[in-house]
Amino acid sequence: MAATAPAQFHSDERPTSLLSATTLVGPATVFVAAGLLVPLAILFRYSFNSFEPRRMMVETFTLDNYVKFFADPYYTGVLWTTLRVAALCTVTCVIMGLPLAYVLARTQSRFKNVLIMLVVLPLFVGNAVRAAGWINRNVEEAAFSLGAGPMTMFRRVLLPLSLPGILAGTILTFILGMNAYATPVLLGGPKFKMMGPLVYGQFQLNNWPFGASVAFVLMAATLGLTATANILVQRRFRR
């Protein structure tokens, strides 16, 4: 009886804990999902409507908006510019951020917490950034003790272990770069076109169907590229 009591206790406890967690998280999850998915579904439906200057949006089902986007070199050029700027921002942030992150993780200065706050405060993601974290210092010391030089240690130990953090930062930076609106408008001026200002401009012209289609092209490109990068890195980790 004594041996079976713990098993019975655990079997009764797990469903209760799962039910409690579902009760707490479930309503918020449903609320957030509804608030996000319902507007996206409406916008997606709008993208198949047609636009007439006098009648504004006309209820129909056509692929003309998507054909117009991909058939016009102007719009595909805007998409390519957006991809290029987002990729350039991502690579620049990785090159500049990785050494800084390493120094902050290894520094013994009493101002370490202040330096970390200065880095993460603009995006208000202090907990998320620190959660990616840096692994134990012993792995570096072990590599050196086995005869590895600094570059070999970085290539075979430090870089593979830091890839999850790099991937998380890369995805966040790429998404922000792809969907930027204010920065291209303020710094690039009216002649520098990216997808975010293009979507806003179409809605300003009351061309909701075409604006919705451009928005979904942007979302599909962003999600597709980030998902592909995530899959490639996950496969690299499994080897």
Disulfide bonds with the S-S distance in Angstrom:
none
